[in-house]
Amino acid sequence: MNKDEFEKYYESSEANEDSKSDTRVILFLVTVVVVAMTYWVAVQ
């Protein structure tokens, strides 16, 4: 992939929206894992 293709993809608003929603999903999953691990450690 050359630089022009890279910029064209990442500067489109749709690509930015996709990456924002991906970030939210990842943050949500990390939060769930942290809460689950905290609970699991607490009940041991």
PyMOL commands that set and color helices and strands:
alter all, ss='L'
color gray80, all
select helices_A, chain A and resi 3-10+13-42
alter helices_A, ss='H'
color red, helices_A
deselect
rebuild
show_as cartoon
